[in-house]
Amino acid sequence: MSSGRKRDRWDSSSDEEEGGATAVGGLSGETKKTSTGPGRPPQPSTENAAVPHLQSALPAVRKHNPLLQGCRSVYSSYERVARLDEGTYGIVWKAKDTSSGEIVALKQIKFDETLTKEGFPIAALREISVLLDLSHECIVTVREMVVGDNANQVFMVMEFMQMDLKDAIERSGHSPFPQSELKNMMYQILSAITHCHAKWYLHRDMKTSNILVHKSGKIALCDFGLARKYQTPLKAMTQMVITLWYRPPELLYGESVYGPAVDIWSVGCIFGELLKKKALMDGQGELDQINKIIALVGAPTETNWPDFQSLPNAKMFRWRSKGPPTLPATFPVNTFTGGQTYLDPNGFDLLSKLLTLDPKQRISGEDALKHPYFRSTEGVERQVPRFIFD
């Protein structure tokens, strides 16, 4: 760690780094290779716990009341180890707690004039607010806020996690994930997003680079910069959300009144990505993405999507594919040859229901958690995933 004045130790313009280059999750608008980011220690196990038998290696946060004593100073509380990555809304550092020696991730909030407008950055304030309202073992959490010498030096203290799920997939090689581990990963992801929906939040940017993994096998959903509260009856919101490869067909066709189903489609894309070890539908633009969706799951009809013709872009965006859906051929059931990933009938049924065209017919997160795929009907129990970190 370099010497110098205190305020320079956490200067966001510094390029000093130590150790290997490790990227981080939870940075909106950025492509990341590896991730660290926030998380929370697993809670005591309950019935249907998402992450059974995982014990947190993190000590309890010291008792400090910011309402009475104010936020602690980053200089006296943490020692910088490396600057990991930078995104649109923040810079993430790897740091060490000076009192416990614990390694943590600090997300330094950017105070860019184009993002701030008035006062505290809106995107960061929204993310902090959402995370404080959510409490779940598979959702990241803000452990505390610390500050520097200047008013624009504000940091979120989060659990250090080794990488994001996208990088974990890349590091795992070409061999398929064991079905026991795949079930565990999907159960954790569905548990997290179902909790968000139960608390009336839409994530609106579900993708593998926004899911962090810990060496213990825990998975944690992060990056809530695009999250919004929703209500019933549903009301109009912006359509320009969710990364293109994970964006549901209703948003591509201009729907502005939407709910939890948009996140569920993204979870289906993540499921397919875990199976294929690559993005399920990597469109090069909205039209190409529509073509890939129609080719995979079939074209809209009066039966499978009665409201389709009422969508704003239904007559504007057409598709080329005229053949039968390729989903069954892409994910053959009960096979484990030629590099194909084994998927039992229950697994294929869940995947199909997650990737249902009509959002009204798409399975909910709550029902997905109750799906037979997770009940070991095929004799495969959920097991904690073993990720490669070397």
C-alpha positions in Angstrom: 0.0 0.0 0.0 1.5 3.3 -1.0 2.4 6.1 1.4 0.9 9.6 1.3 -1.8 11.7 2.7 -4.9 10.1 4.1 -7.3 11.3 1.4 -5.0 9.9 -1.3 -5.3 6.4 0.1 -8.8 6.0 -1.2 -8.5 8.3 -4.2 -10.7 6.8 -6.9 -8.3 8.1 -9.6 -5.5 5.9 -8.2 -4.4 3.0 -10.3 -2.4 1.2 -7.7 -3.2 -2.5 -7.4 -1.9 -5.4 -5.6 -2.5 -9.1 -6.3 -4.3 -10.6 -9.3 -6.9 -8.7 -11.4 -10.3 -9.7 -10.0 -13.4 -8.0 -11.2 -16.5 -7.5 -9.2 -20.2 -7.9 -9.4 -22.8 -5.3 -8.7 -21.6 -2.7 -11.2 -24.5 -1.6 -13.5 -23.7 -1.1 -17.2 -20.4 -2.9 -17.1 -19.1 -6.2 -18.5 -17.2 -8.0 -15.8 -14.9 -11.0 -15.8 -14.6 -11.8 -12.2 -16.5 -10.6 -9.2 -16.4 -9.6 -5.6 -19.2 -7.9 -4.0 -21.7 -7.7 -1.3 -23.3 -10.6 0.5 -24.5 -11.7 3.9 -23.7 -14.6 6.1 -26.1 -17.5 5.7 -28.9 -17.4 8.2 -29.8 -20.3 10.5 -31.3 -23.1 8.4 -35.1 -23.2 8.2 -37.4 -25.5 6.3 -36.6 -25.4 2.6 -33.5 -23.3 3.3 -31.8 -22.3 0.1 -28.3 -23.0 1.2 -28.2 -25.9 3.6 -25.1 -26.7 5.7 -23.3 -23.5 4.8 -21.5 -21.9 7.7 -20.4 -18.3 7.4 -16.7 -17.7 7.9 -17.3 -14.0 8.5 -17.4 -12.5 12.0 -20.3 -10.4 13.2 -20.1 -6.7 12.4 -18.9 -4.7 15.3 -21.5 -2.9 17.3 -21.5 0.7 16.1 -24.5 2.9 16.0 -24.2 5.3 13.1 -27.3 7.2 14.2 -25.5 8.1 17.4 -21.9 8.1 16.4 -22.0 8.8 12.7 -20.4 6.7 10.0 -17.0 5.4 10.7 -13.9 6.7 8.8 -12.7 4.4 6.0 -9.1 5.3 6.9 -9.2 4.1 10.5 -11.4 1.1 9.7 -10.1 -0.5 6.5 -6.8 -0.9 4.7 -6.8 -1.0 1.0 -5.6 -4.2 -0.7 -6.4 -3.6 -4.4 -8.7 -1.6 -6.7 -10.7 -4.3 -8.4 -13.0 -2.8 -11.0 -15.0 0.2 -12.0 -18.5 0.6 -13.3 -21.0 3.3 -14.2 -22.1 4.0 -10.7 -19.2 2.9 -8.5 -15.7 1.7 -7.9 -15.1 -1.5 -5.9 -12.0 -2.1 -3.7 -10.7 -5.1 -2.0 -9.9 -4.1 1.6 -8.9 -5.5 5.0 -10.7 -4.7 8.3 -7.9 -3.2 10.4 -9.3 -4.6 13.6 -10.3 -8.1 12.6 -8.1 -8.7 9.5 -11.3 -9.7 7.6 -11.2 -9.2 3.8 -14.2 -7.2 2.6 -15.4 -5.4 -0.6 -15.9 -1.7 -0.5 -18.1 -0.1 -3.2 -17.2 3.5 -3.5 -20.1 5.5 -4.8 -19.4 7.7 -7.8 -20.3 11.4 -7.4 -20.2 12.2 -11.1 -22.0 15.4 -12.1 -23.9 13.7 -14.9 -25.2 11.1 -12.5 -25.7 13.1 -9.4 -27.9 16.0 -10.6 -28.9 17.1 -7.1 -27.2 15.9 -4.0 -26.5 12.2 -3.4 -26.4 10.0 -6.6 -29.9 8.7 -7.3 -28.9 5.3 -8.5 -26.7 4.6 -5.4 -29.4 5.9 -3.1 -31.9 3.6 -4.7 -29.6 0.6 -4.4 -28.9 1.2 -0.7 -32.6 1.7 0.0 -33.5 -1.6 -1.7 -30.8 -3.6 0.0 -31.7 -2.2 3.4 -35.3 -3.4 2.8 -34.3 -6.9 1.6 -32.9 -9.4 4.0 -32.2 -12.9 2.6 -29.3 -15.3 2.7 -29.0 -15.3 -1.1 -29.2 -11.5 -1.5 -26.3 -9.2 -0.9 -26.5 -6.7 2.0 -24.9 -3.5 3.1 -23.1 -4.2 6.3 -22.2 -0.6 7.0 -21.5 2.7 5.4 -18.1 4.4 5.9 -16.8 7.8 4.7 -13.6 9.5 3.7 -12.3 13.0 4.3 -14.4 14.5 1.5 -18.2 14.7 1.2 -18.0 12.7 -2.1 -16.1 9.7 -0.5 -18.9 7.3 0.6 -18.4 3.5 0.7 -20.7 0.5 1.1 -19.0 -2.3 3.1 -19.9 -5.7 1.8 -18.9 -9.3 2.1 -16.0 -10.2 -0.2 -17.0 -12.8 -2.7 -14.6 -14.4 -5.1 -16.3 -14.0 -8.4 -19.6 -13.8 -10.3 -21.5 -16.7 -11.7 -20.5 -15.8 -15.3 -16.9 -16.2 -14.5 -17.6 -19.3 -12.4 -19.2 -20.9 -15.5 -16.2 -20.0 -17.7 -13.7 -21.4 -15.1 -15.7 -24.7 -14.8 -14.6 -25.9 -18.2 -16.7 -27.7 -20.8 -18.0 -30.5 -18.6 -21.6 -30.0 -17.4 -22.3 -29.1 -13.9 -23.5 -32.1 -11.8 -27.3 -32.0 -11.6 -27.1 -32.0 -7.8 -25.1 -28.7 -7.9 -27.2 -27.3 -10.7 -30.3 -27.8 -8.6 -28.7 -26.1 -5.6 -27.7 -23.1 -7.7 -31.1 -22.7 -9.3 -32.8 -23.1 -5.9 -30.7 -20.3 -4.5 -31.3 -18.0 -7.4 -35.1 -18.6 -7.3 -35.1 -18.2 -3.6 -33.5 -14.8 -3.9 -35.7 -13.4 -6.7 -38.9 -14.9 -5.1 -38.0 -13.0 -1.9 -37.6 -9.8 -3.9 -41.0 -10.3 -5.5 -42.6 -11.0 -2.1 -41.2 -7.7 -0.9 -42.7 -6.0 -4.0 -39.4 -5.4 -5.8 -38.5 -6.2 -9.4 -34.8 -6.7 -10.0 -34.9 -5.8 -13.7 -31.3 -6.9 -14.5 -31.0 -10.6 -13.7 -28.0 -12.1 -15.4 -25.0 -14.3 -14.5 -22.7 -11.3 -14.0 -25.1 -9.9 -11.4 -25.0 -13.1 -9.3 -22.0 -13.5 -7.0 -20.5 -16.8 -5.7 -18.6 -17.5 -2.5 -16.0 -20.2 -1.9 -18.5 -21.8 0.5 -20.9 -22.4 -2.4 -23.3 -19.6 -1.5 -24.8 -17.6 -4.3 -25.9 -14.0 -3.7 -27.9 -11.7 -6.0 -26.5 -8.3 -6.4 -26.7 -5.0 -8.4 -30.1 -3.5 -7.5 -29.4 -0.2 -9.4 -32.4 -0.9 -11.7 -34.7 -2.4 -9.1 -38.1 -0.8 -8.6 -41.2 -1.3 -6.4 -44.2 -2.7 -8.2 -47.9 -2.9 -7.2 -51.2 -4.4 -8.2 -52.8 -3.5 -10.4 -49.6 -3.2 -12.4 -48.6 0.2 -13.7 -46.4 1.4 -16.6 -42.6 1.5 -16.2 -39.8 1.9 -18.6 -39.2 -0.8 -21.1 -35.4 -0.1 -21.4 -34.4 -2.5 -18.7 -32.7 -6.0 -18.5 -29.7 -6.8 -20.5 -30.7 -7.8 -24.1 -29.7 -11.5 -23.8 -32.0 -11.9 -20.8 -34.8 -9.6 -21.8 -38.3 -11.1 -22.0 -40.3 -11.0 -25.3 -43.0 -8.7 -23.8 -40.4 -5.9 -23.3 -38.9 -6.4 -26.7 -42.4 -5.9 -28.1 -42.9 -2.7 -26.2 -44.9 -3.7 -23.1 -44.6 -1.1 -20.4 -47.1 -2.6 -17.9 -45.2 -5.5 -16.4 -44.5 -7.4 -13.2 -42.4 -10.2 -11.7 -42.7 -12.3 -14.9 -39.9 -10.2 -16.5 -37.4 -11.4 -13.8 -38.6 -15.0 -14.2 -37.8 -15.0 -17.9 -34.3 -13.9 -17.1 -34.0 -16.7 -14.6 -34.9 -19.1 -17.3 -32.1 -17.7 -19.5 -29.7 -18.2 -16.6 -30.9 -21.8 -16.2 -30.2 -22.4 -19.9 -26.8 -20.8 -19.5 -25.9 -23.0 -16.6 -26.8 -26.0 -18.8 -25.1 -24.9 -22.0 -22.1 -23.2 -20.3 -22.7 -20.2 -22.6 -25.4 -17.6 -23.1 -28.7 -19.2 -24.2 -29.7 -16.4 -26.6 -27.0 -14.0 -27.6 -28.8 -11.7 -29.9 -26.9 -8.9 -31.7 -29.8 -6.5 -31.5 -33.5 -6.5 -30.6 -34.6 -8.0 -33.9 -32.0 -10.7 -33.7 -33.0 -11.4 -30.1 -36.6 -11.8 -31.1 -35.6 -14.2 -33.8 -33.6 -16.3 -31.4 -36.5 -16.4 -28.9 -39.0 -17.4 -31.5 -36.7 -20.1 -32.8 -36.1 -21.5 -29.3 -39.7 -21.5 -27.9 -41.9 -21.0 -30.9 -44.0 -18.2 -32.4 -46.8 -16.4 -30.6 -50.3 -17.7 -31.3 -53.8 -17.0 -29.9 -53.4 -20.0 -27.7 -49.9 -19.5 -26.2 -50.1 -15.7 -26.0 -53.7 -14.3 -26.4 -52.6 -10.7 -25.7 -49.7 -10.6 -28.1 -51.5 -8.6 -30.9 -52.2 -5.8 -28.4 -48.5 -5.1 -27.8 -47.2 -1.8 -29.3 -44.6 -3.4 -31.5 -46.5 -6.6 -32.4 -47.0 -5.5 -36.0 -43.7 -3.7 -36.3 -41.2 -6.5 -35.3 -41.6 -9.7 -37.3 -39.6 -12.9 -37.1 -37.9 -15.2 -39.6 -38.2 -18.5 -37.9 -41.2 -20.6 -39.1 -40.1 -24.0 -37.8 -41.0 -25.9 -34.6 -39.4 -24.8 -31.3 -35.8 -25.9 -30.9 -35.9 -26.1 -27.1 -36.3 -29.9 -27.0 -33.4 -30.4 -29.3 -31.2 -27.9 -27.5 -31.9 -29.6 -24.1 -32.5 -33.3 -24.8 -33.9 -35.2 -21.8 -32.1 -38.1 -20.2 -29.0 -37.9 -22.3 -25.4 -37.4 -21.4 -23.4 -37.8 -24.6 -21.7 -35.6 -27.1 -21.1 -32.9 -24.5 -24.9 -32.5 -23.9 -26.0 -31.7 -20.4 -28.2 -34.2 -18.6 -31.6 -32.8 -17.9 -34.4 -35.0 -16.4 -38.0 -34.5 -17.5 -38.8 -32.4 -14.4 -35.9 -30.1 -15.2 -37.0 -29.7 -18.8 -40.5 -28.9 -17.6 -39.3 -26.2 -15.2 -37.1 -24.7 -18.0 -40.1 -24.6 -20.3 -42.3 -22.9 -17.8 -39.6 -20.3 -17.0 -39.3 -19.6 -20.7 -43.1 -19.3 -21.5 -43.8 -16.6 -24.0 -47.0 -15.2 -22.3 -46.0 -13.5 -19.0 -49.4 -14.3 -17.6 -48.8 -18.0 -18.2 -45.2 -18.0 -17.0 -44.5 -19.8 -13.8 -44.0 -17.6 -10.6 -41.0 -17.8 -8.5 -43.0 -19.3 -5.6 -44.4 -22.0 -7.8 -41.0 -22.7 -9.3 -39.5 -23.4 -5.8 -42.3 -26.0 -5.3 -41.6 -27.6 -8.7 -40.9 -31.4 -8.6 -37.4 -30.7 -10.1 -36.3 -29.7 -6.6 -38.0 -32.6 -4.8 -35.5 -35.2 -5.7 -38.0 -37.3 -7.7 -35.2 -38.4 -9.9 -33.0 -39.4 -7.0 -30.7 -36.4 -7.2 -30.4 -34.4 -4.0 -29.4 -30.7 -4.1 -25.7 -30.3 -3.2 -23.6 -27.3 -2.5 -21.8 -26.3 -5.7 -18.0 -26.5 -5.8 -16.6 -23.6 -7.8 -13.1 -23.3 -9.2 -11.2 -20.4 -7.7 -7.6 -21.0 -8.8 
